[in-house]
């Protein structure tokens, strides 16, 4: 069965192939406008800006987005991406399933249908052509959400839920008055085509033997694209590469900052860095943003050196011509203590997530367990 056929049975859900992230972004903007203008509130699992995109923007086999609608109005979005990663020392085909955004006014039956579809996709993987060869599914969850944790506890009856890595999303707010970190012999360079092969070799060396990274072929292609588009920086000291990053310039709506401001309760810290403020913003008002999808520190550096180099990289990004007085820099990666410590020197909002994998359990529920599941399902419905 094709995945498009599989979703025909769901009244509130529709799946479409996405040619690029632009397709998903445009649909999400529509949802943002609905949530803000009509409801004057919003509930989001999409870590703004761009926080979980580095799990799905790199080369992949196929990319889909799932829309959730009620009475012809968009109420939620999710994504499904099929790609290759290294897991347990071997290249593995997997599916990344992301719950990007769900409106709190989405009807109960619609929310429940999406929850059931999430489980159905995993349980019926072998019957869906596009997913049959995937070893497992994975996603990001909010470690601070008790509701999400409780939901996954229910899934554990029929699905193996494995908490793999801590994952952090840092939104760094800055302006041109930030202090300067000493270079101490470091040289920051924009990667040129002449540097390309040594940078690719360095980056591949840093990910060698690691789990949860893309195949060398896919990774190399992405690096070539970033370098060709002048979206790559590296730091050298005494002729040795200390670090390498790739970055994406973008513009984000200040509307997104409203939720960050509410979520992190840091208005007094952040608002002075946004001249026009958040509360009085226009719907189409935007600020500069830089997102870092690739962030490699030389594995031979000691903790103090890693902290020092991270500070220099962030400082360099702040001074790029694209950056103006108002800016946000987003770093998202598997938890790194050196990065966490370095970012204490900046105005920063951080979100802590976990990468979780999902597999179908081979053990079949007994009749008693199945009846218990039905009771739990009713209780959850009443709670919602």
C-alpha positions in Angstrom: 0.0 0.0 0.0 1.2 3.5 -0.8 1.4 6.0 2.0 -1.0 8.3 0.3 -3.6 5.5 0.2 -2.9 4.7 3.9 -4.1 8.2 4.9 -7.3 8.0 3.0 -9.1 6.5 6.0 -8.5 9.6 8.2 -11.2 12.2 8.1 -9.1 15.1 9.5 -5.7 14.2 8.1 -4.1 14.6 4.6 -0.6 13.7 3.6 1.2 15.3 0.6 4.7 15.0 -0.8 6.9 18.0 0.0 9.4 19.0 -2.7 11.3 21.2 -0.2 11.0 22.9 3.2 9.5 25.9 1.5 6.3 23.8 0.9 6.1 23.1 4.6 7.0 26.6 5.7 4.3 28.2 3.5 1.7 25.9 5.0 2.9 26.6 8.5 2.7 30.3 7.9 -1.0 29.9 7.0 -1.5 28.0 10.3 0.4 30.7 12.2 -1.9 33.4 10.8 -4.9 31.4 11.8 -3.7 30.8 15.3 -2.7 34.4 15.9 -5.4 36.4 14.2 -8.4 34.2 14.9 -7.5 32.9 18.3 -5.1 35.5 19.5 -3.2 32.6 21.0 -1.2 29.6 19.9 0.1 26.3 21.1 3.2 25.1 19.3 5.5 22.1 19.3 7.5 23.6 16.5 10.6 25.0 18.1 10.9 28.5 16.6 12.9 29.6 14.8 13.9 26.5 12.8 15.0 24.6 15.8 14.3 21.0 14.7 14.9 21.5 11.0 18.4 20.1 11.0 16.9 16.6 11.5 15.1 16.8 8.2 16.6 19.4 5.9 19.6 17.4 4.8 19.4 15.0 1.9 16.7 12.4 2.2 14.8 9.8 0.1 11.4 11.4 0.5 9.7 14.2 2.5 6.0 14.5 3.3 3.9 16.9 5.3 0.7 16.0 7.1 -2.0 18.6 7.4 -4.8 18.5 10.0 -8.0 20.2 9.1 -11.5 20.8 10.5 -14.3 22.4 8.4 -11.7 23.3 5.7 -9.6 25.2 8.2 -5.9 24.2 8.8 -5.5 23.1 12.5 -2.2 21.4 12.6 0.9 20.3 10.7 3.3 17.3 11.0 6.2 16.1 8.8 7.5 12.7 7.8 11.0 12.3 6.3 12.7 9.2 5.1 16.5 9.3 5.2 19.7 7.4 6.0 21.6 7.8 9.2 24.3 5.9 11.1 22.9 3.8 13.9 24.8 1.2 15.9 27.7 1.5 13.5 25.8 0.9 10.3 24.0 3.0 7.7 20.3 2.6 8.4 17.1 3.8 6.7 14.8 5.5 9.1 11.8 7.8 9.2 11.7 11.1 11.1 8.1 11.9 12.4 7.6 15.4 13.7 4.5 17.0 15.3 5.2 20.5 14.2 2.2 22.5 15.4 -1.3 21.7 16.6 -4.0 24.3 17.4 -5.5 24.0 20.8 -9.0 24.5 19.2 -8.6 21.4 17.0 -11.6 19.2 17.8 -11.2 16.3 20.2 -11.8 13.7 17.6 -9.2 15.3 15.3 -6.5 15.3 18.0 -7.3 11.7 18.8 -7.2 10.7 15.2 -3.7 12.2 14.8 -2.6 10.4 17.9 -4.0 7.1 16.5 -2.4 7.8 13.1 0.9 8.3 14.8 0.7 4.8 16.3 -0.9 3.2 13.2 2.0 4.4 10.9 4.5 2.7 13.2 2.5 -0.5 13.7 1.8 -0.9 9.9 5.2 0.1 8.6 5.7 -3.2 6.9 2.5 -2.7 4.9 3.4 0.7 3.6 5.6 0.7 0.5 7.6 3.8 1.3 8.3 2.8 5.0 8.8 -1.0 4.6 12.6 -0.7 4.6 12.8 1.8 7.5 14.5 0.3 10.6 12.6 2.5 13.0 10.9 5.9 13.5 12.3 8.7 15.5 11.2 12.2 16.7 11.9 15.0 19.2 9.9 15.4 22.3 9.7 18.2 24.9 11.3 16.8 28.1 9.3 19.4 30.1 5.9 18.2 28.8 4.3 15.8 31.3 1.4 15.3 28.8 3.8 14.0 26.2 5.5 11.8 28.6 2.2 10.3 29.8 1.1 9.7 26.2 4.3 7.8 25.4 3.8 5.7 28.5 0.6 4.5 27.0 2.3 3.7 23.7 4.9 1.5 25.4 2.3 -1.3 25.6 2.6 -1.8 21.9 5.6 0.3 20.8 9.2 0.2 22.0 10.1 3.8 23.0 13.8 4.4 23.3 15.1 7.7 24.7 18.4 8.1 22.7 20.0 11.5 23.0 19.5 14.8 24.8 19.0 17.5 22.2 19.2 21.3 22.8 17.8 24.3 20.8 19.4 27.6 21.7 18.0 30.9 20.4 20.7 33.6 20.9 19.6 37.2 21.0 22.2 39.8 20.3 23.0 43.3 19.2 26.1 45.1 18.2 27.0 46.2 21.7 27.8 42.7 22.8 31.3 42.2 24.3 34.2 40.9 22.2 35.8 37.6 23.0 39.6 37.5 22.5 40.9 35.7 19.5 44.2 34.5 21.0 45.8 33.5 17.7 42.6 32.1 16.1 41.8 33.0 12.5 38.2 32.9 11.3 37.8 32.3 7.6 34.9 32.0 5.1 35.3 28.7 3.4 36.2 29.0 -0.2 36.2 26.5 -3.0 39.9 26.1 -2.5 39.2 25.1 1.1 36.4 22.7 0.3 38.2 19.4 0.3 40.1 20.0 3.6 36.9 21.2 5.3 34.9 18.2 4.0 37.7 15.9 5.3 37.7 17.6 8.7 33.9 17.3 9.1 33.8 13.7 8.0 36.6 13.0 10.5 34.5 14.5 13.3 31.4 12.4 12.6 33.3 9.2 11.9 32.1 6.4 14.1 29.3 8.5 15.6 25.7 7.4 15.7 22.9 9.6 14.6 24.6 11.3 11.7 23.9 11.3 8.0 25.7 9.0 5.5 29.1 10.4 4.3 27.7 10.8 0.8 24.7 12.8 1.8 26.7 14.8 4.3 29.4 15.6 1.7 26.8 16.8 -0.8 25.2 19.2 1.8 28.6 20.6 2.7 29.4 21.2 -0.9 26.1 23.2 -1.3 26.8 25.3 1.9 30.3 26.1 0.7 29.2 27.0 -2.8 26.7 29.3 -1.3 29.2 31.0 1.0 27.5 29.6 4.1 30.5 28.0 5.8 33.0 29.3 8.3 36.0 27.7 9.9 38.5 28.6 12.6 42.2 27.8 12.3 45.0 28.1 14.9 48.6 27.4 14.0 47.5 25.8 10.8 45.0 23.4 12.5 41.3 23.5 12.0 39.6 24.1 15.4 36.0 24.2 14.3 33.7 24.4 11.3 30.1 25.6 11.0 27.5 26.0 8.2 24.8 28.6 8.5 21.6 29.7 6.8 20.5 33.3 6.6 16.8 33.8 6.9 14.1 36.2 8.1 11.6 35.3 10.8 8.4 36.8 12.0 8.6 38.6 15.3 5.3 36.9 15.9 7.3 33.7 16.7 9.0 35.6 19.5 5.7 36.1 21.3 5.6 32.4 22.1 9.3 32.3 23.0 8.7 35.2 25.3 5.8 33.5 27.0 7.4 30.1 27.2 10.6 31.2 28.7 9.2 34.1 30.8 12.2 36.4 29.9 10.5 39.6 28.7 12.7 41.9 30.8 15.8 40.3 29.3 14.8 40.0 25.7 12.6 43.0 25.0 15.3 45.6 25.3 17.1 44.0 22.3 14.0 44.4 20.1 13.5 48.1 19.5 9.9 47.9 18.4 9.0 45.4 21.1 6.9 42.3 20.7 3.4 43.4 21.8 2.9 46.1 19.2 4.3 44.3 16.2 2.8 44.1 12.8 1.9 40.7 11.4 4.5 41.0 8.6 7.3 42.4 10.7 10.5 40.4 10.5 13.9 40.3 12.0 17.2 38.8 10.8 18.0 35.2 11.8 20.9 32.8 11.3 20.4 29.1 11.7 23.3 26.7 12.2 22.6 23.2 10.9 26.3 22.1 11.0 28.4 22.7 14.1 31.7 20.8 14.5 34.4 21.4 17.1 37.7 19.6 16.8 37.5 16.5 19.0 41.1 16.9 20.1 40.3 20.2 21.9 40.0 20.2 25.7 36.8 21.6 27.4 38.3 25.1 27.9 39.3 25.3 24.2 35.9 24.1 23.1 34.2 26.8 25.1 36.6 29.5 23.7 36.1 28.5 20.1 32.3 28.4 20.4 32.3 31.9 21.8 34.4 33.1 18.8 32.1 31.4 16.3 29.0 33.1 17.8 30.7 36.4 18.0 31.7 36.1 14.3 28.1 35.3 13.2 26.9 38.4 15.1 29.2 40.6 13.0 28.2 39.3 9.6 26.9 42.0 7.2 23.5 40.3 7.2 23.1 40.9 10.9 21.7 44.2 12.0 20.7 45.5 15.4 18.0 43.0 15.9 19.0 39.4 15.4 18.5 35.8 16.5 21.1 33.0 16.0 19.8 29.4 16.5 22.1 26.6 17.4 20.5 23.1 17.7 22.5 20.0 18.3 22.9 16.9 20.5 23.7 18.1 24.0 27.3 19.4 24.3 28.4 20.8 27.7 31.0 23.1 26.2 28.4 24.7 24.0 26.1 25.1 26.9 28.8 26.8 29.0 29.9 29.1 26.1 26.4 30.4 25.6 26.2 31.6 29.2 28.1 34.6 27.9 25.2 35.6 25.6 21.5 36.5 25.9 20.1 33.1 25.1 16.8 31.2 25.4 17.3 27.4 25.5 14.9 24.5 24.9 15.7 21.0 26.0 14.4 18.1 24.0 15.1 14.4 23.6 15.5 12.3 20.5 13.3 9.3 20.8 13.0 6.2 18.6 9.9 4.1 18.0 9.6 0.5 16.9 6.7 -1.9 16.8 6.7 -4.4 19.7 6.6 -8.0 18.7 4.7 -9.0 21.9 1.0 -9.2 21.4 -1.2 -7.8 24.2 -3.3 -10.3 26.2 -7.0 -9.9 26.3 -6.8 -8.4 29.8 -4.1 -5.9 28.7 -6.2 -4.9 25.7 -9.2 -4.2 27.8 -7.0 -2.1 30.1 -5.9 -0.1 27.1 -9.5 0.6 26.2 -10.2 1.9 29.7 -7.0 4.1 29.6 -8.1 5.5 26.3 -11.5 6.5 27.6 -9.9 8.1 30.6 -7.4 10.1 28.4 -10.3 11.3 26.2 -12.2 12.5 29.3 -9.0 14.3 30.6 -8.5 16.1 27.3 
